Amino acid sequence: MPNLKDLKNKIASIKSTRKITKAMQMVSAAKLRRAQDAAEASRPYTERFNAVLAGLAASVGGSDSAPRLLAGTESDKVQLLLVMTAERGLCGGFNSTIVKLAKGHADRLLAQGKTVKILTVGKKGREQLRRDYGHLMVGHVDLSDVKRLGYANAQDIAKGLLARFDAGEFDVATMFFNNFQSVISQIPTAQQIIPAKFDAVEGSASTLFDYEPDEEAILADLLPRGVATQIFAALLENGASEQGARMSAMDNATRNAGDMIEKYTIEYNRSRQAVITNELIEIISGAEAL
């Protein structure tokens, strides 16, 4: 028979844990609203910016004067993976799904004989990747002190990335993050950002506007901004996804704690009832013996 004191302590401990998970769920719900608004507000600008760049890139085509960020290095031998995760845990599978996607991509590239380098943003991704891919890691961006992500944070990451590209450290850069869909749905996404890669856009921007100076000059100025814009959009999507995943995880934890409390309370009551019954039997037996 379980010890009543142990059961009582266990129930009290689980109740304390439930208070914590409930508080974290409420905090995440408040943060999610702001993060979701920021992510959704950035999408129209990012989509239109990419559409303009796509139109310009289509008009430049395979020109010899095309910017290096668009034309690339004519090689894909060295691949840089920019893996963006959270600084904190307790958010379900948010971090592990991004890392799993990046690991699969890295393994495919290595199997093809490519050189892989990994740059991480977020402590949790670095911790998971360091175990098996520590020898491939070339840097880390720490955002743990950043209370609210801004475009300046994305610019700093983009500047470091572009400096590495200009120095010839890699040929292709691919970014990994979670695309926010809803509280219970975040889609792990891999997006190539260097050299710039655009989906076909119906109604090219070059058919609507005449540019001065020429397209090559405009692209040379806009493409670095485009890298920063894509990174900023990914950071915002990641931020909303993280809060949504944490809110869902803490809600599940709170429900599970409630189920455990109910289970142990029933067990405690049964054990207590058995103790009382035994005591009554002893009293009655003693009275009959007299």
C-alpha positions, 0 to 999 in steps of 0.5 A, spaced: 500 500 500 502 506 498 505 511 503 499 516 504 505 522 506 508 520 499 502 520 495 500 527 499 507 530 497 507 527 490 500 531 489 502 537 492 508 537 487 504 536 481 499 542 483 505 546 483 508 544 477 501 545 474 501 552 476 508 553 473 505 550 466 499 554 466 502 561 467 507 559 462 501 558 457 498 564 459 505 568 458 506 565 451 498 566 449 500 574 450 506 573 446 503 569 441 498 575 439 504 580 438 509 575 434 503 573 430 501 580 428 508 582 427 509 576 422 503 577 418 504 584 417 511 583 414 508 578 409 505 583 404 512 587 404 516 581 403 512 578 398 512 584 394 519 585 395 521 579 392 516 579 386 520 586 384 526 582 385 524 576 381 522 581 376 528 584 375 532 578 376 528 575 370 530 581 366 537 581 367 537 573 366 544 570 364 547 577 363 555 577 364 554 583 368 549 580 373 550 581 381 554 576 384 549 575 389 544 573 383 549 569 379 552 565 384 559 563 384 558 558 378 559 552 383 555 549 389 561 545 392 561 549 399 554 549 402 552 554 408 546 552 412 543 557 417 539 554 422 535 558 426 532 556 432 529 558 439 534 561 445 529 557 450 526 550 450 519 548 453 516 549 446 514 542 444 518 539 437 519 546 435 527 546 435 527 539 434 523 539 427 528 545 424 534 541 426 531 534 423 530 538 417 537 541 417 540 534 419 537 531 413 539 536 408 546 536 411 547 528 410 544 529 403 549 534 401 555 530 404 553 524 401 554 528 394 561 530 396 559 537 398 563 541 403 558 543 409 558 549 414 553 550 419 551 557 422 546 557 428 542 562 430 539 560 437 542 556 443 537 550 442 539 549 435 547 549 437 546 544 442 543 539 438 547 540 432 554 540 436 553 533 438 554 530 431 556 536 427 560 540 431 566 539 426 562 543 421 560 549 425 563 555 423 559 560 428 553 562 432 549 568 433 546 569 440 540 573 441 538 571 448 539 578 450 534 581 445 527 582 448 524 584 441 527 582 435 528 588 430 530 589 423 537 591 426 538 584 428 536 581 421 541 586 418 547 584 423 546 576 421 545 578 413 552 582 414 556 577 417 553 572 412 555 577 406 562 578 409 563 570 408 560 570 401 564 576 399 570 572 402 569 566 398 567 561 404 561 558 401 557 558 394 550 557 397 547 559 403 540 555 405 536 558 411 532 553 416 526 556 420 519 554 422 513 557 418 508 559 422 501 557 420 497 556 427 498 555 434 498 547 432 501 548 426 508 550 424 512 548 418 519 546 418 522 550 411 528 550 408 529 557 403 535 558 399 538 565 400 544 566 397 545 566 391 538 569 390 532 564 388 525 567 386 519 563 384 516 565 377 512 571 378 506 572 373 506 579 370 514 580 371 515 587 375 520 589 369 513 589 364 510 595 369 516 599 370 522 602 367 528 603 372 533 608 372 539 606 373 539 599 369 536 593 372 543 590 374 545 597 378 538 596 382 539 589 383 546 590 386 543 595 391 537 591 393 539 584 393 543 585 400 537 588 403 533 582 400 537 577 404 536 581 410 529 582 409 528 574 408 532 573 414 528 578 418 521 575 415 524 568 418 526 571 425 518 573 425 515 567 423 520 563 428 518 567 433 510 566 432 512 559 431 516 558 438 510 562 442 505 557 438 509 551 440 510 553 447 503 555 448 500 548 445 506 544 449 504 548 456 497 547 455 498 539 454 503 539 460 497 543 464 492 537 462 497 532 463 498 534 470 491 535 472 490 528 470 495 525 474 493 529 480 486 526 479 489 519 478 493 520 485 488 523 489 483 517 487 489 513 489 490 517 496 483 516 498 483 509 497 489 508 501 486 512 506 479 509 506 483 502 507 487 505 513 481 507 516 477 501 515 483 497 518 483 501 524 475 500 525 476 492 524 482 493 530 477 497 534 471 492 533 475 486 534 478 489 540 471 490 543 469 484 541 475 480 545 472 484 551 
